[in-house]
Amino acid sequence: MNTIVLAEDHNLIIEGYRLLIDDIDDLEVVATASDGQEAIDALEKHSPDYMILDLHMPVVNGLNVLKHASEYFPSTRVIVISMFGDPSMHREIIRLGAKAYILKNSDRDEFILALNLVMKGKSYYSPDLFKKDTKSLKIPVSSKTISLVNLSPREEEVLTLIAQGLTNKEIGEKLILSHKTIDSHRTKLMKKINVHNAIGLVRYAIANGYDL
């Protein structure tokens, strides 16, 4: 069973995270922390696989907790959540190894998407942060990635399912298409949208209001 620590100073938000995580197989909340020192203590005690970390924590701020995790618990994959997208912090948060960085006003779907991608060994950064500070995130942006491009209905179907986290095999089964055909659609989508991986496709889908 994979383990996760929830570090957030508002109990209501903690409970919201719990409800969402309860729906994820093979993931158990082993501790919660209402301030940064408690978060560090939870890291020391549990060495969790994952941590949800509010950037603005009392006692010890979230950035210092992230530094501690990066130095002493490099195998713990941290998802940073912030009330405000502070461009001055982006580069440091990424440098310290946060696997995901989303805003606290992100909806349920984006939270689950970020967590699922991190659990698959990938990274995720909120499109809102992505648009505001592309330099810090070191992700190339062209006009195509911030506005809708001309996709066929089938390509839109495939893009939506990719953004929902389905594998090529699962998409093929759902659309009754071969793995090779789905792979071809994925390649064409990346070329049209001007991104280089599935995470870029996901960001594009979220930023452009696809139904996830």
Secondary structure, DSSP 8 states (H G I E B T S, - for coil): -EEEEEE-S-HHHHHHHHHHHHTSTTEEEEEEESSHHHHHHHHHHH--SEEEEESS-SSS-HHHHHHHHHHH-TTSEEEEEESS--HHHHHHHHHTT-SEEEETT--HHHHHHHHHHHHTT--EE-HHHHHH-HHHHT----GGGSS-----HHHHHHHHHHHTT--HHHHHHHHT--HHHHHHHHHHHHHHHT-SSHHHHHHHHHHTT---
